Structures are given as C-alpha cells and as structure tokens.
Amino acid sequence: MAVLTILTFSFFEPFFIFKTAKTIGLDKGLSPKEIAFTLKDEGVLLEPYSFIFWSKVLNYDSKLKSGIYDLTPVSNMSELFLALSKGGRPKEISITIPEGFTSIDIAERLNKNGIVKDKDLFLKFIKPYEGYLFPDTYNFYEDMQYDAILKKFLDRFNEVVPKNYEELAKKKGLTKEQAIVLASIVEKEAKFDEDRLLVASVFLNRLSIGMPLQADSTILYALGTHKEWLTKEDYQIDSPYNTYRYAGLPPTPICNPGLKSIMAVVEAPKTDYYYFMTTPDGKAIFSKTLAEHEANLRKYYGGT
C-alpha cells in the first residue's frame, strides 16, 4: 500500500514541483535517465527516479525528443511526457565565420560543429556562392537545411553591402561580380585594414594596363591548400586562378571577403602604385616601379 501511494504521488509530482514556466534544453541521444537528471537539475522534478519509472510504464522511454522546450506547469507525468515527445525547437549554435574563409573552410567549420553532417555534399551546394557567403556570427542549429544556411549568408550580404555597390563598381570599370572577385583577393593579400585601400589600388592599376595581378593567394586557391611558401612548381600550375600566368581576374572569388575589403575595391584612391610587398610582420610596402619593389624585397628579405 505504501509503495502504491508513493508511485501514485510520483505520477503527480510535477504539479507540486514544477509551478512556473521553464525553458530547458535536451541534447540529442539522451537516455530517459539522463533526461530525468537534466529535469531535476533544472528544477522541473523533485527527484529523477519516478520519471524513469513512469517513462517505461507509459511506454515513453523511446519517444522523448531533443530540443529547446518552453515548458509550462503540468498536472501529471503523462502531460510532461506528452510535451517532451513532441520535440522542442532546434538548439541554436552560434558560429563565427571569419573574413577570408573559403567555402571549404565554412563547410569544415559547420561540419565540425554538427550543423551539417555531409561536409562534401554541403561544400558542393555552397561552392557556387563563393564570395557572397558573408563573414559574420550566425545562429545555426543541428542538421539545418542547406538552403536555410545559404539564405542566412546571402541575406546578410545583401543587408550589409550598399545597394549602390554595382554603381560604385562601374565607376572603377568593374561589374559587381568582378568587384567581389577583386575584393576576395584584397582580403587575402592585405593583412591589415589600413592597407586594403592601397592594395586595391595596386590591383586596379594592374588591371587597367593588362598587367598580371601576380597574387599568391589565387594560386593557393587553385591548389586548394594552405601553405606558408609557394614552390617554383606551384607558380607554374596551369589554372585560370594562376594570376602569374594569366592576366585579368580569376573566374570566381577566392574567398568570402569582409565589408572592408569589399568597399576597398570601390573606394580605392588613384595612385601610381603597381607593386607591393608585405614585411615579415604583415605590413604592406608600396612601390611605383619594379626597381623600387625589388629594393624593398632586398631590404626586408635579403638577396641581391
């Protein structure tokens, strides 16, 4: 009789303990026991064992689902099980995508954090949008639909980039698409924000006279790898992204640039600079002639 009384009381336990609305999160793959202890820790249950018992008796032990739940007080266990079997809203995961990330980098980060399961399939989906996957901090959730992820990136791009960007690009002799390609190169080549405008001016000057851009970052994109130094063989790669072999812009952006690089292209000042190099600490040094450029290289890196 005493046992029956205790079990009956435990069935109505939430009514006595769970008196105010609570928001709780249940991770994927939790057992009924783990869920019970989570509910106890969150103040939903007085103790976890009655939950474990009734979940089995009422056949809910395999029906409880993960997610974020906005629970309101219930009068018995059955109502609590019913609420937890419907599935909560997805758990949001905050992910930062830095400036200069490629689509490969993005796919790897989202895969690592459980946002997408199939990294290669997701990469194939977003690759055509390279350059427009705007770098920022986003709230995603596990197993999110690819088109919903892409929409977040593109919506943010359209929100941040000025509406008259195409008009501004035209004044530099570029289409909007070409400006984003160039912005992606500026993003990779300029280490400091204060250098971006002048780096953009160097590339614009080269484009205006048909001079190859000679950007190492485009070769790295063609190689699909991260390297500190390129080899002689790397510079010979036959790829439209090899801006040493082929003049003009590469066919697509080589990364996803931030707003400062995007605007540097259309706001670049008129200069006589056709060369630049970066010092060991990443500072850009600009030159008007090849002789000046080579002298700067000798100054910082030696050689004859």
TIZA-821818 format. One line per field, with one value per residue (C-alpha): x, z, y; residue number from 1. Coordinates in steps of 0.1 Angstrom, whole numbers, plus 2048, in hexadecimal, padded with zeros to 3 digits. Example, Ala and Ser with C-alpha at 12.3 -4.5 7.8 and 13.67 -1.06 7.14 Angstrom:
% residues 2
px = (87B | 889)
pz = (84E | 847)
py = (7D3 | 7F5)
resi = (1 | 2)
***
This chain:
% residues 304
px = (800 | 81C | 82E | 80E | 809 | 82D | 829 | 808 | 816 | 834 | 81D | 80F | 831 | 835 | 816 | 827 | 84A | 846 | 831 | 841 | 849 | 86C | 882 | 897 | 8AE | 8B1 | 8CE | 8CB | 8D0 | 8C8 | 8BA | 89A | 8B1 | 8C7 | 8A7 | 89A | 8B9 | 8B9 | 895 | 89F | 8BC | 8A6 | 88C | 871 | 872 | 877 | 88A | 892 | 888 | 863 | 868 | 87D | 863 | 844 | 855 | 859 | 836 | 825 | 83B | 84B | 86F | 876 | 85F | 871 | 881 | 89C | 899 | 892 | 872 | 85E | 84C | 82D | 821 | 80F | 7FA | 809 | 825 | 810 | 80D | 832 | 83A | 822 | 833 | 856 | 84C | 841 | 865 | 872 | 87E | 8A1 | 8BE | 8D0 | 8F6 | 909 | 924 | 93C | 947 | 967 | 96F | 982 | 973 | 96E | 950 | 966 | 96E | 949 | 93F | 95A | 94F | 92A | 931 | 948 | 92C | 911 | 8FE | 903 | 90A | 917 | 933 | 93A | 916 | 911 | 931 | 924 | 904 | 914 | 933 | 921 | 91B | 93F | 944 | 920 | 921 | 924 | 93C | 92A | 91D | 8FD | 8E6 | 8E1 | 8D3 | 8DB | 8D3 | 8C7 | 8BA | 8D5 | 8BF | 8B7 | 8DC | 8E3 | 8C7 | 8D6 | 8F7 | 8E7 | 8CE | 8EA | 8FF | 8E1 | 8DB | 8FE | 90B | 8FE | 8E2 | 8F5 | 914 | 90F | 90F | 92E | 940 | 937 | 94A | 969 | 963 | 956 | 935 | 928 | 933 | 957 | 959 | 951 | 96B | 985 | 979 | 97F | 9A3 | 9A8 | 99A | 9B5 | 9D2 | 9CD | 9D5 | 9CB | 9AB | 9BF | 9D0 | 9B1 | 9AA | 9CD | 9CF | 9AF | 9BE | 9DC | 9C6 | 9AF | 9CE | 9DB | 9B9 | 9B7 | 9D7 | 9D3 | 9EE | 9EB | 9DF | 9F9 | 9E7 | 9F4 | 9D2 | 9C2 | 9DB | 9D4 | 9AF | 9B7 | 9CC | 9B0 | 9C8 | 9D7 | 9FD | A15 | A2B | A24 | A3D | A4A | A33 | A15 | A1A | A19 | 9F7 | 9E1 | 9C2 | 9AC | 9B2 | 9D7 | 9DA | 9FF | 9F8 | 9D7 | 9CF | 9AE | 998 | 993 | 971 | 962 | 969 | 984 | 975 | 959 | 964 | 95A | 94A | 96B | 97A | 959 | 958 | 97E | 97A | 960 | 96F | 994 | 9A6 | 9B8 | 9DD | 9FC | A03 | A07 | A19 | A17 | A27 | A20 | A3B | A40 | A26 | A0C | A0F | A0B | A27 | A1D | A32 | A2D | A48 | A56 | A78 | A69 | A56 | A76 | A89 | A6E | A6F | A95 | A91 | A79 | A82 | AA6 | AB5 | AC4)
pz = (800 | 809 | 7E8 | 7D5 | 7E7 | 7DE | 7BA | 7B7 | 7C7 | 7B0 | 792 | 79D | 7A9 | 78F | 79B | 7BD | 7B0 | 78D | 795 | 77E | 759 | 751 | 731 | 730 | 715 | 70F | 6F9 | 6DF | 6EA | 70F | 720 | 736 | 754 | 747 | 73F | 762 | 772 | 75B | 765 | 78A | 785 | 774 | 791 | 77D | 792 | 7B7 | 7B0 | 790 | 797 | 795 | 772 | 768 | 776 | 766 | 744 | 742 | 74F | 738 | 71A | 715 | 71B | 6F5 | 6EC | 6FE | 6E6 | 6E7 | 6E3 | 6F6 | 70A | 718 | 733 | 745 | 765 | 760 | 779 | 774 | 764 | 746 | 73C | 741 | 72B | 710 | 70F | 70D | 6F2 | 6DA | 6D5 | 6DE | 6C8 | 6BB | 6D1 | 6C3 | 6BF | 6BB | 6A0 | 695 | 671 | 66E | 651 | 636 | 63D | 61D | 617 | 621 | 643 | 649 | 641 | 658 | 675 | 672 | 66F | 68E | 6A2 | 697 | 681 | 662 | 662 | 63E | 63A | 615 | 60B | 61D | 60C | 5EA | 5F3 | 5FE | 5E7 | 5CB | 5E4 | 5ED | 5F5 | 600 | 620 | 636 | 654 | 674 | 694 | 68D | 6A1 | 690 | 69D | 699 | 678 | 66A | 646 | 62D | 61D | 63F | 646 | 625 | 629 | 649 | 638 | 619 | 62D | 642 | 623 | 614 | 635 | 63B | 618 | 60B | 5F3 | 5DA | 5DB | 5B6 | 5AD | 5C2 | 5B1 | 58F | 596 | 59B | 57A | 58A | 58C | 5AF | 5AA | 5A0 | 5BE | 5D6 | 5C5 | 5CA | 5EE | 5F5 | 5EA | 5FE | 61C | 619 | 60F | 628 | 64C | 65C | 656 | 650 | 632 | 620 | 60C | 5FE | 5F7 | 5E3 | 5D0 | 5C6 | 5B7 | 5A6 | 596 | 58A | 57C | 569 | 555 | 551 | 56A | 57C | 5A0 | 5AD | 5CD | 5E0 | 5F0 | 5CF | 5CA | 5ED | 5E4 | 5C4 | 5D9 | 5F2 | 610 | 62A | 626 | 635 | 616 | 5F2 | 5DE | 5BA | 5AF | 5C0 | 5AB | 58C | 592 | 573 | 582 | 57A | 59F | 598 | 596 | 58E | 56D | 564 | 564 | 571 | 58D | 595 | 58C | 5AF | 5D1 | 5E4 | 607 | 618 | 61F | 63B | 636 | 639 | 61B | 608 | 60C | 606 | 5E2 | 5DA | 5F1 | 5E7 | 5E1 | 5C1 | 5C5 | 5B1 | 5C3 | 5AF | 5C8 | 5ED | 604 | 629 | 644 | 65B | 673 | 657 | 650 | 62C | 61B | 5F9 | 5DB | 5BA | 5A7 | 5A5 | 5B0 | 5D0 | 5D6 | 5D3 | 5EA | 604 | 601 | 606 | 624 | 636 | 629 | 61D | 5FD | 5E0)
py = (800 | 818 | 810 | 816 | 838 | 842 | 839 | 84B | 86A | 868 | 868 | 88A | 897 | 8B2 | 8C3 | 8C9 | 8D1 | 8E0 | 8FF | 919 | 91A | 90E | 90C | 8ED | 8DD | 8B8 | 8AD | 892 | 86E | 872 | 854 | 856 | 855 | 872 | 886 | 87F | 88D | 8AB | 8B3 | 8AF | 8C7 | 8E0 | 8DF | 8CD | 8AE | 8A8 | 888 | 875 | 851 | 855 | 863 | 846 | 82D | 83E | 843 | 81D | 815 | 82E | 823 | 845 | 83A | 839 | 857 | 873 | 88C | 8A6 | 8CB | 8EB | 8E9 | 906 | 8F2 | 8FE | 8EE | 8CC | 8B8 | 895 | 881 | 877 | 89C | 8A1 | 883 | 88E | 8B0 | 8A1 | 888 | 8A4 | 8B0 | 8D3 | 8EE | 8E8 | 8F2 | 910 | 90F | 92F | 92D | 948 | 948 | 95E | 974 | 962 | 940 | 92B | 915 | 8F8 | 908 | 90F | 8EC | 8DE | 8F5 | 8EE | 8C9 | 8C9 | 8DB | 8C3 | 8DB | 8C6 | 8A1 | 89C | 8B5 | 8AD | 8AF | 8D0 | 8DD | 8D4 | 8E7 | 908 | 908 | 91C | 938 | 93D | 962 | 968 | 952 | 971 | 96D | 974 | 962 | 94E | 938 | 916 | 8F6 | 8D1 | 8C1 | 8E2 | 8E2 | 8ED | 907 | 916 | 919 | 928 | 941 | 94E | 955 | 966 | 97A | 988 | 990 | 9A3 | 9B4 | 9C1 | 9C9 | 9EB | 9EA | 9FF | 9E8 | 9DF | A04 | A0A | 9EC | 9F9 | A19 | A04 | 9F2 | 9D3 | 9C0 | 9B8 | 994 | 99F | 9B6 | 999 | 984 | 99F | 9A5 | 981 | 985 | 9A5 | 992 | 977 | 98E | 9AB | 9A1 | 9C2 | 9D7 | 9F6 | 9E6 | 9DA | 9FA | 9FD | 9D7 | 9DB | 9F9 | 9E4 | 9C9 | 9E2 | 9F2 | 9D1 | 9C8 | 9E9 | 9E1 | 9BC | 9B4 | 992 | 996 | 97D | 975 | 957 | 953 | 949 | 92D | 920 | 91F | 90C | 8F3 | 8F0 | 8F1 | 907 | 90C | 925 | 927 | 91E | 909 | 90F | 8F3 | 904 | 923 | 90E | 8FF | 901 | 910 | 92E | 937 | 93A | 960 | 95E | 94B | 95B | 980 | 98D | 981 | 95C | 94D | 94E | 95D | 94A | 94F | 961 | 985 | 99B | 9BD | 9D1 | 9BE | 9C0 | 9E6 | 9EA | 9E0 | 9FB | A15 | A10 | A31 | A39 | A31 | A2A | A0A | 9EA | 9D5 | 9CC | 9B3 | 9AA | 9AB | 98E | 99D | 9A1 | 9C6 | 9CF | 9E4 | 9F4 | 9FD | A0F | 9FC | 9D9 | 9E7 | 9F5 | 9D5 | 9C0 | 9D7 | 9D3 | 9AE | 9AE | 9C5 | 9AE | 98C | 98F | 982 | 995)
resi = (1 | 2 | 3 | 4 | 5 | 6 | 7 | 8 | 9 | 10 | 11 | 12 | 13 | 14 | 15 | 16 | 17 | 18 | 19 | 20 | 21 | 22 | 23 | 24 | 25 | 26 | 27 | 28 | 29 | 30 | 31 | 32 | 33 | 34 | 35 | 36 | 37 | 38 | 39 | 40 | 41 | 42 | 43 | 44 | 45 | 46 | 47 | 48 | 49 | 50 | 51 | 52 | 53 | 54 | 55 | 56 | 57 | 58 | 59 | 60 | 61 | 62 | 63 | 64 | 65 | 66 | 67 | 68 | 69 | 70 | 71 | 72 | 73 | 74 | 75 | 76 | 77 | 78 | 79 | 80 | 81 | 82 | 83 | 84 | 85 | 86 | 87 | 88 | 89 | 90 | 91 | 92 | 93 | 94 | 95 | 96 | 97 | 98 | 99 | 100 | 101 | 102 | 103 | 104 | 105 | 106 | 107 | 108 | 109 | 110 | 111 | 112 | 113 | 114 | 115 | 116 | 117 | 118 | 119 | 120 | 121 | 122 | 123 | 124 | 125 | 126 | 127 | 128 | 129 | 130 | 131 | 132 | 133 | 134 | 135 | 136 | 137 | 138 | 139 | 140 | 141 | 142 | 143 | 144 | 145 | 146 | 147 | 148 | 149 | 150 | 151 | 152 | 153 | 154 | 155 | 156 | 157 | 158 | 159 | 160 | 161 | 162 | 163 | 164 | 165 | 166 | 167 | 168 | 169 | 170 | 171 | 172 | 173 | 174 | 175 | 176 | 177 | 178 | 179 | 180 | 181 | 182 | 183 | 184 | 185 | 186 | 187 | 188 | 189 | 190 | 191 | 192 | 193 | 194 | 195 | 196 | 197 | 198 | 199 | 200 | 201 | 202 | 203 | 204 | 205 | 206 | 207 | 208 | 209 | 210 | 211 | 212 | 213 | 214 | 215 | 216 | 217 | 218 | 219 | 220 | 221 | 222 | 223 | 224 | 225 | 226 | 227 | 228 | 229 | 230 | 231 | 232 | 233 | 234 | 235 | 236 | 237 | 238 | 239 | 240 | 241 | 242 | 243 | 244 | 245 | 246 | 247 | 248 | 249 | 250 | 251 | 252 | 253 | 254 | 255 | 256 | 257 | 258 | 259 | 260 | 261 | 262 | 263 | 264 | 265 | 266 | 267 | 268 | 269 | 270 | 271 | 272 | 273 | 274 | 275 | 276 | 277 | 278 | 279 | 280 | 281 | 282 | 283 | 284 | 285 | 286 | 287 | 288 | 289 | 290 | 291 | 292 | 293 | 294 | 295 | 296 | 297 | 298 | 299 | 300 | 301 | 302 | 303 | 304)
***
